[in-house]
Amino acid sequence: MNETTKGVESLKKEIRGEVRAILKMNMTFEGWSVPEMDDNKAREEILEVMQEALDELKQENQKEK
């Protein structure tokens, strides 16, 4: 395992926690905006947007190589 991989491995738990926090934060904001929202539907839609953002970052990273 190289040094870069070791560094990322040490951040894995923190990154996962941050991603969960982003989802939770956006669910809270959505709940404030739309009190009668369907939690499951909102979670699915927010996760789709988050996945799109990750996909965009991956594409940008590929272009930078």
NORDABEL-V310149 format. One record per helix or strand of 3 or more residues. SS is the DSSP state (a for helix, b for strand). FROM is the first residue (numbers start at 1). TO is the last residue. If there is no record, write none. Layout:
# NORDABEL-V310149
SS;FROM;TO, SS;FROM;TO
This chain:
# NORDABEL-V310149
a;3;33, a;39;64
